[in-house]
């Protein structure tokens, strides 16, 4: 059974950093793309970053240059390093993958950027 578990969220001041983790079980993160989404209160869930099986990364413009996706195959975990955080980054962050046309989601982790 495929499971994704996010961790690493919390409260941080503007300009601060957090690193989110997405630990996978039931499949290898190196075999398919892992995507990071976020959902702010009252807004739709949005795709913000992804890492492909080949290790290529993509970012939405609003996080480009501040967020970095990486992968540790030995730990079967994908990370989202978030720097220079802004209040508008406040959201619940989710990791996601698609296997055999089925989407898997983690439970999400809350990130709050506030002074």
Secondary structure, 3 states (H helix, E strand, C coil): CCEEEEECCEEECCCCCEEEEEEEECCCHHHCCEEEEEECCCCCCEEEEEECCCCCEEECCCCCCCEEEEEECCCCEEEEEECCCCHHHCEEEEEEEEECCEEEECCCEEEEECC
